Amino acid sequence: MRTVCVLLVSLLPAVLPPVPARAADNGSWSVYPVAAQAAARPYFYLSAGPGQTLTDKVAVQNRTGEPLTFRLYAADAYNTPRDGGFAVRTVGETMRGVGAWARLARSRITVPGHRTVTVPFTLRVPPGAEPGDHPGAIVALDERVEPGGGKLALGVRRAVGARVYLRVSGPALPALAVSRPSVSHHQPLLFGTGTAVVSYTLRNTGNVTLRPTVRLTARGLFGRTLLDRRAARVPAELLPGQSVRLTETWRGTPVLDRAEIAVSARAQGASASAGASFRAVPWLLLVLMVLMVLMVLGVVIAWRSRTRFRDAAVTRRNRRFAVRRGLRDQGQ
């Protein structure tokens, strides 16, 4: 008997910065805002004040030839802790922002093959809503469970969502923090440069979405610059209140030095930094060098000992010769 589990796979687009207008699409169906004008909207960009109500429409297009039934719901968005990707809460999770404020006119729809269904929704911002950005999505969840293989079959339910970028009016406070920096350093046993993995936590402590840039610098003894480059693995968008643990690999670390590493982050006028350090010491090479020095010292000490012994023997022989010669001279 096989054990069947249900795995919800969110297929929201992974690219976070604004892109040319296109629908969120997984090849079988797409979800997108209904265009109010000739130009289509890639996402929902909404602005409202506390206590204000907005209305809009979402379109779900079936790209297959068979009818598909979807569960529609609004969800809060967050950054995945591992890589900072844009993700949304599942239907059973607690919602506190867009997911709690938006109400769709229909929670379930059946879309015929190669057809599109439009669903209105209302978004009511609470009077006490905090100012700033509240990201989320309108999600179309396929109610079918696709079977998996093997003894432990994972049933997959796929979802596609159109992102919602809601800004509640009020003071915009961009702020971020860099914390928990650490360095894992690998040094070759004998020759060659090493590798260091720099890890740190980047957190959005403000109330607006940030597009951060991170720079890594390292200085050695006497202030020598060892590294100065922009970090590559940084999320394109860091949502308010979210944090992500990031790593950056530094290849070509010095063989013998002390490196002071600084992680500096900037975004929309906000900045933060943190530092860590490590010592690059080729211990095995140093041990071999010490052994070689000890061997050389041993050879020198042995040579000097033999030299002193030989000199002492020559001195004793000369003294005996001088004594014998003196005795012969006295006998004559």
Stockholm file with secondary structure:
# STOCKHOLM 1.0

chainA/1-332         MRTVCVLLVSLLPAVLPPVPARAADNGSWSVYPVAAQAAARPYFYLSAGPGQTLTDKVAVQNRTGEPLTFRLYAADAYNTPRDGGFAVRTVGETMRGVGAWARLARSRITVPGHRTVTVPFTLRVPPGAEPGDHPGAIVALDERVEPGGGKLALGVRRAVGARVYLRVSGPALPALAVSRPSVSHHQPLLFGTGTAVVSYTLRNTGNVTLRPTVRLTARGLFGRTLLDRRAARVPAELLPGQSVRLTETWRGTPVLDRAEIAVSARAQGASASAGASFRAVPWLLLVLMVLMVLMVLGVVIAWRSRTRFRDAAVTRRNRRFAVRRGLRDQGQ
#=GR chainA/1-332 SS CCEEEEEEEECCCSCCSCCSSCCEECSSEEEEECCSSSSCCSSEEEEECTTCEEEEEEEEEECSSSCEEEEEEEEEEEECTTTCCEEECCTTSCCCSHHHHEEESCSEEEECTTCEEEEEEEEECCTTCCSEEEEEEEEEEECCCBCCCSSEEEEEEEEEEEEEEEEESSCCCCCEEEEEEEEEEECCSSSSCEEEEEEEEEEECSSSCBCCEEEEEEECGGGCEEEEEECSCCCSCBCTTCEEEEEEEEEEECSSEEEEEEEEEEETTEEEEEEEEEEECCHHHHHHHHHHHHHHHHHHHHHHHHHHHHHHHHHHHHHHHHHHHHHHHHHC
#=GC SS_cons         CCEEEEEEEECCCSCCSCCSSCCEECSSEEEEECCSSSSCCSSEEEEECTTCEEEEEEEEEECSSSCEEEEEEEEEEEECTTTCCEEECCTTSCCCSHHHHEEESCSEEEECTTCEEEEEEEEECCTTCCSEEEEEEEEEEECCCBCCCSSEEEEEEEEEEEEEEEEESSCCCCCEEEEEEEEEEECCSSSSCEEEEEEEEEEECSSSCBCCEEEEEEECGGGCEEEEEECSCCCSCBCTTCEEEEEEEEEEECSSEEEEEEEEEEETTEEEEEEEEEEECCHHHHHHHHHHHHHHHHHHHHHHHHHHHHHHHHHHHHHHHHHHHHHHHHHC
//
